[in-house]
Each structure stands twice: as structure tokens, then as C-alpha cells.
Amino acid sequence: MSMERKSEESAQSRVLLEETFYVLTKKNCVFRVRLTKAGLYLVKENENNIKEQVISIQDIIGCRCLRSKKQSKNCACQSIPRSANLKVVEENSGDLDDTDVSAYLYIYAYILVNNKGTSKKRERTIITLRFRSFDKYEDNNKEAQRWRTMIKKLIKGENVSTSHIADFSVSNKYKEDRRLLVLCNPKSGPGKGRIIFQQKVVPILQEAEIPYDLHITKYANFAREFIRTCNIFQWSGIILVGGDGIVFEAINGLFERWDWSDVVKTIPIGVIPGGSGNGLARSIAYHCSEPYLPSPTLPSALAAVRNNCAPMDLVRVETTSQIMFSFLSLGWGFLSDIDIESERLRMLGGQRFTVWSVARLIGLRSYGGKLWYLPANVPLVPSRLEVNTGSALDLPAEVHLETQTGRQRLDSWYSAASRRSAYFSATGSSYQSTADSGGGGDPSGGDPDKPRMYGPASKLPCLTQPLPESWKCIEGRFVMVHASYQTHLGEDCLFAPDAKLNDGTIWLLIVHGGTTRTQLLHFLLGLSTGAHTSMVGEGGPIELIAVNAFRIEPDMNEQGYMTVDGEHVEYGPIQAEIFPSLARVMVP
């Protein structure tokens, strides 16, 4: 074993704080509690029996110093509160019991334990340490605050040592410097977003002592507008309560800010599942090997308070009229039909997809068009601006260039005649929809309230331009084309088992026309476990290809649905490219 590893293990096991506690309800039962960088050690000594349990610091989310609550009936025998009937309040509460000078430290942990079979689950555990060695509450509180401060610093990953303990005083006790913005969609999925937040998330935020500001969405795109216009740096993170729709709004709101680059680097996003699909929340739990069931909101709530973040890929999507950023998927055909047409069954929650899958399987459709894609092993090079470096020009000291008189102005990179969308930057991209009647030098086309889409510059040719020879093309009929950049499209839909949050890959699923209903049924049944991947193969009716970018050109003589992150977008040419590690998400 190397000296560095030995030194690291020694630092992890070094005791920072140690104290002896007694169990009042049991005679001769002593707990020796030690705090190290690795966690909290509980050593139970009872006669000749010694047992030890370690609670990892990674499983502890917070701790609070409290005082006992004034009891309704006081008598001499009740002067020392028993654990069975102990009630506590904040130290500045008017209901505190002045006769009890003890300080109580409540430590909250969510420990991974065995569930049914081979599965795991997290179990809430509260450790109560009562400090009563001194005759005055102030002295007992000082000791409890020392423990609280040290635990808080360890949770945040700060480098602590015994010197920090010696410098401690109640006046400089630990104060939480984080504050979260919570955006809650009360109508998402079955319409229980507000209840989920109040009952499942708020208690955990309180245990971790993390303050937050709650805003309830009032209309479509409320979250997008709020994030685009607010002073977002007053918060340390964004918590989104709802389905994948509110995540789509929030991410695109970020990229409608001129300071988008600073925001995505410093402010992570957390997702509390409250919608019908909840694909991102499920994918994050899967990525971290965190048990999602039986409590789907728990991994996300723990992620919100644990202060752990991971980079996540985003995909830039371009249609003939808009630019958007996607975090989950882009679809055309079967699954998109189900997503949009099942909206009328939203009250069923996630079951709506199952019901409508049967309907679409009976009335199976296919769509004609072309699919272009760039394989993942082929690098994506910028082609928006092409420069010919074949020979050098012998330029004079001054060069005067002007356009030909009467030449048609090229306002757009879609076509010479269109002015619907103008490209404004080649480095820190900015995109702006412009009105046909706009004029002059105003890039907003005369509409100053129209939001501009910023973001990294595209490396793809515009939609009307041909693609390089390194791209591959499939022409024909398709039951569906569905691209995903996460493992799960929904809570029970393991779409791309090999996907990672930040692998820089788009997983492109192609179901060709001519696929039978039986084949498609077996494919759908395998989605819940990932078994559908055994049916895919190059050249077969169902293919799953790792790509960097793709373009879909549907036959415009037919009508169908296209979706981005479950949101309905215009039917027509569309292309997408991956931007690795562009966003940051909270992980448990």
C-alpha cells in the first residue's frame, strides 16, 4: 500500500470529536460516539457485549440543535424528559422548557438497507445526542454546536481538523450559505406537484436547514420566463418540481439569458419527479445506482441537499423556425404519437402511455422521409462557416469591398428569401426569431420583447444545406425514429441502458417501416427492463446507433408528430447535435 493511501486512510479515521452518552431507559448501556471524516461511529457497550455501527457521512444530510418543549403537566418525576415522550422546539421558541438545561443534537441520515430480494432502499434514521454535562444550557449548547458545525462542514466536503474545534464559539456557529429556488408545477402529471413538494421535499430541506424560495407556475412557459428575467445568482441552485416539461422550460430559459455561460457553470438544476414521465429524474437515479422505488422523490430530494453535482450533456435542436436545447429526447413517429395523443388521458399519470400504446399498435402508422446521421466515431467539425485555405492572397495595404448593386440580401441561413431566423454569433451563439416586416439594424425584427436564444455555436450546416460525405443517409419509411441522451424516457422505460449523463453520445433508435406488430409488441414489452436491446441489429428492422448528430427530413405530403423532451414541435425538417457536459445537475 502506498504512503499516500496510508496517509489518506489515517486522515479519514482520525477522531475529530468523541463523547460518551447513556441510554436512560436501560441500565448499564453506554454509547461511545466518535466523529471522523468517514462518518459517525456508534459503539454500544452493554455489560460484556460491544456492538459498533458506522453511519457514513455521505448518508447524513443535516443536523439541528434543539431544546426540549415545555410539557403540559410538570412534576418532579418528569424533570428529565424520556426519549419516548420527548418533544423539542427551536432554541428561541416561547414553548421551551426552562427547567431542562440540556441541548439536543438531532442528526438526520438516510441509510441504504436491504429491501425485498436483492434490491435496496433508503431508510430514514434519526440519532439524538443529548448534551447535559454542564449546569447551564449555554455551556451544553456550545458543546452541541461544536458537533453540529463539524458535521455540517464534513457534509459539504470542507477540509476540517481538530484546530477548527479549538477555534469554535457559539457566536460563529455554522450558517448555511446555500439558498434554493424552487419552481413547482401544480398541474404536472396527475396534478400533485404542490403536495409532493410539501410532504416529501420540505421535511428534508428542513432537516438539512437549507432555505428556499418557492414559486408556483401560473401558466405555460412561466418557468422559462421567470428564469430568463430573474436575478438568478441570488440562489445556489434550481429545484424543479414536476415532469420533464418544466425541466425543458427551465433549461431553455437559461439559454435565453445573455449570461447563460456563467449560469450553467455555477447554478445546478435538481429535479423532483411529479409528472407523467419523469425520465430525467429516473435517469439520474439510475446513473448513480440510487434506489428509485419505493420512494421516487427521495433520491431527488437528497440530491437537492447533498450539494453534489454532475455534468450533463445537452442537445441543440434546430427546426426551420426555432432553436432549442434538449436534455432528454427527440422523437418522430410511434412514441411521439403516443406522447402527444395521450394528453387527453393526463389524469391517469404514467399509465396513459400504456393505454395509448395499445391504440397506436392497432392502428400502426409509418412515415416516409430521409434520416441522416453522423456516427459517434466520426468527429463533428464546424461547417457553418467554410474557409478555403488553398492559396494565399497578395493583398495591398488597403482593401475596399462592397456588394453588387441590387443583389438580394441574405438575411437568413435557411434561405436567401427568408428572414424568419438570423444567426448572430459564431462563438457564444445568439439566435433570434425575426419578423418578416422587421427592418433596420434591430436584430429583434422590431419586437424588443421577443426572447433571443443564446448558447454555444452550432457545428452543423444549416437545414437547407447538404451534409458532408462523412454522414450516412437512410431513405424510406419509418415507424419511428427516436433519439435519447439519457437511459430512461420514463420511470418504467429503460430506453438506452448504456447511456450516461455525460458520455457525449446520442442514442438513435430506428424502427423501419415493415416492422410487424408482433415485433413491435415484443420491443415495447422489453422497454421496461432494457431487454428490447436484444432485438436491435445493424440492417435489421430495429436499429440502435450511437451518433454525434442527426437530421430528419420527413415527407411533407404526410402529417405526423415530432417531439422534443415530450414537447410538441412543428412537423418538418429538424436536426440535432450533442454538446457534452454543457449543464450541471444535482445528483444524490
Beta strands, then each sheet from edge to edge (+ up, - down):
strand 1: 17-22
strand 2: 29-35
strand 3: 39-46
strand 4: 49-56
strand 5: 60-68
strand 6: 88-89
strand 7: 103-114
strand 8: 120-131
strand 9: 180-184
strand 10: 212-216
strand 11: 237-242
strand 12: 269-273
strand 13: 309-319
strand 14: 323-326
strand 15: 329-333
strand 16: 367-375
strand 17: 421-423
strand 18: 430-433
strand 19: 453-454
strand 20: 472-484
strand 21: 488-490
strand 22: 493-494
strand 23: 506-512
strand 24: 542-554
strand 25: 562-564
strand 26: 567-569
strand 27: 574-586
sheet 1: 1+ 2- 3+ 4-
sheet 2: 6+ 5- 7+ 8-
sheet 3: 10+ 9+ 11+ 12+
sheet 4: 14+ 13- 27+ 24- 16+ 20- 15+ 25- 26+
sheet 5: 14+ 13- 27+ 24- 23+
sheet 6: 17+ 18- 19+
sheet 7: 21+ 22-
end
